[in-house]
Amino acid sequence: MIVDADHLMADPVYDPERCSIGFHPLHTLPAIGFYVLLFVLPLIFDRKNENQSIEKILNILHLAGLGLLIHMALDGIDCLL
């Protein structure tokens, strides 16, 4: 995923003992908060909109937010192990 592009800015690029959450820019709490908004906002707005293009955009935002949150959860599990 593109969200892991921020790993290339780290030195060293890969460290098996490093926790990604809070270290990489796209893995910080503000970024995770944005991912929550991507997931939740389409649920708040009426998804049964007459405009099909808006409904498609909301679906894409919702799924992107879900994917990013799953990614952060998996990275968080790595921090615990």
Secondary structure, DSSP 8 states (H G I E B T S, - for coil): -GGGGGGGGSSSS--TT---TTTSGGGSHHHHHHHHHHHHHHHHS-SS-S-HHHHHHHHHHHHHHHHHHHHHHHHHHHHH-
